[in-house]
Amino acid sequence: MATVEECRAALQKLAARLAENAAAAREKLDFDRSLACRITDLDVAFHGQLQGGQISGLTDGDDPRAKIKLTSTSDDLVALVNGELNVMQAWTGGRIKIDAGVFDLLKLRKLL
């Protein structure tokens, strides 16, 4: 099981990767949504804002009003960010849950 620090680092790594590709991501994701990531096996959560293809304001704690919610185990989150776990396979296989509107899911698919 990954630690809370490893999960935080994975999300920061994802945020940095998106920031590096901000121009290309902005073309794919021209929307502004609140984002929450819940880690089931550690009973922790993180939240921030997805805007312009970047994650900003990433901080500890849940946001029950988030428009996009990702739920996974700590190991699956780290594997997703490191490219060791395919997002679509993990989602269809039930290893991760993504709760978002249909149009947001379509936009996220372009990014992933």
C-alpha positions as CSV (number, residue, x, y, z in Angstrom):
1,M,0.0,0.0,0.0
2,A,1.3,3.4,-1.0
3,T,1.6,6.1,1.7
4,V,-0.3,9.4,1.9
5,E,3.0,11.2,0.9
6,E,3.4,8.9,-2.1
7,C,-0.2,9.7,-3.2
8,R,0.4,13.4,-2.7
9,A,3.6,13.2,-4.7
10,A,1.8,11.3,-7.5
11,L,-0.8,14.0,-7.8
12,Q,1.9,16.7,-7.8
13,K,3.7,14.8,-10.5
14,L,0.5,14.7,-12.5
15,A,0.0,18.4,-12.0
16,A,3.6,19.1,-13.1
17,R,3.2,16.9,-16.2
18,L,0.0,18.8,-17.1
19,A,1.7,22.1,-16.6
20,E,4.5,21.1,-18.9
21,N,2.0,20.4,-21.6
22,A,-0.3,23.3,-20.8
23,A,-0.6,24.7,-24.3
24,A,-1.5,21.4,-25.9
25,A,-3.8,20.4,-22.9
26,R,-5.5,23.8,-23.1
27,E,-6.6,23.0,-26.6
28,K,-8.1,19.7,-25.5
29,L,-9.6,20.9,-22.2
30,D,-11.0,24.4,-22.3
31,F,-13.0,24.0,-19.1
32,D,-12.8,24.8,-15.4
33,R,-13.9,22.2,-13.0
34,S,-13.3,21.4,-9.3
35,L,-11.5,18.1,-8.8
36,A,-11.4,15.7,-5.9
37,C,-9.3,12.5,-5.5
38,R,-10.3,10.1,-2.8
39,I,-7.9,7.3,-1.7
40,T,-10.1,4.5,-0.3
41,D,-7.5,2.4,1.5
42,L,-5.9,5.4,3.3
43,D,-9.2,7.2,4.0
44,V,-7.7,10.5,2.7
45,A,-8.6,12.9,-0.1
46,F,-7.1,15.7,-2.1
47,H,-8.8,18.4,-4.1
48,G,-8.0,21.2,-6.5
49,Q,-9.1,22.9,-9.7
50,L,-8.7,21.6,-13.2
51,Q,-8.4,24.6,-15.5
52,G,-6.8,25.2,-18.8
53,G,-5.5,21.6,-18.8
54,Q,-3.7,22.1,-15.5
55,I,-4.3,21.2,-11.9
56,S,-4.0,24.1,-9.6
57,G,-4.5,24.7,-5.9
58,L,-4.0,21.0,-5.0
59,T,-4.4,20.6,-1.3
60,D,-5.4,18.0,1.3
61,G,-9.0,17.3,2.1
62,D,-12.2,16.4,0.2
63,D,-14.5,18.6,-1.8
64,P,-17.9,16.9,-1.7
65,R,-19.1,19.5,-4.3
66,A,-16.3,18.7,-6.8
67,K,-17.6,18.3,-10.3
68,I,-15.0,15.6,-11.1
69,K,-14.3,12.9,-8.5
70,L,-11.7,10.2,-8.8
71,T,-11.8,7.3,-6.3
72,S,-9.0,4.7,-6.2
73,T,-6.7,2.8,-3.9
74,S,-3.3,4.3,-3.2
75,D,-1.4,1.8,-5.3
76,D,-3.7,2.3,-8.2
77,L,-3.3,6.1,-8.1
78,V,0.5,5.8,-8.1
79,A,0.4,3.2,-10.9
80,L,-1.9,5.4,-13.0
81,V,0.3,8.5,-12.7
82,N,3.4,6.5,-13.4
83,G,1.9,5.0,-16.5
84,E,1.9,1.5,-15.2
85,L,-2.0,1.2,-15.2
86,N,-4.1,2.1,-18.2
87,V,-6.9,4.5,-17.2
88,M,-9.6,3.0,-19.4
89,Q,-8.8,-0.5,-18.4
90,A,-8.8,0.5,-14.7
91,W,-12.0,2.3,-15.0
92,T,-13.9,-0.4,-17.0
93,G,-12.4,-3.0,-14.7
94,G,-13.7,-1.2,-11.6
95,R,-10.3,-0.5,-10.1
96,I,-11.0,3.3,-10.2
97,K,-14.2,5.2,-10.2
98,I,-14.6,8.5,-12.1
99,D,-17.7,10.5,-11.2
100,A,-18.3,13.3,-13.7
101,G,-20.8,14.5,-16.2
102,V,-20.9,12.9,-19.6
103,F,-19.4,15.9,-21.4
104,D,-16.6,16.2,-18.8
105,L,-15.8,12.5,-19.2
106,L,-15.5,13.1,-23.0
107,K,-13.2,16.0,-22.4
108,L,-11.1,14.1,-19.9
109,R,-10.7,11.2,-22.2
110,K,-8.9,13.6,-24.7
111,L,-6.4,14.4,-21.9
112,L,-5.8,10.9,-20.7
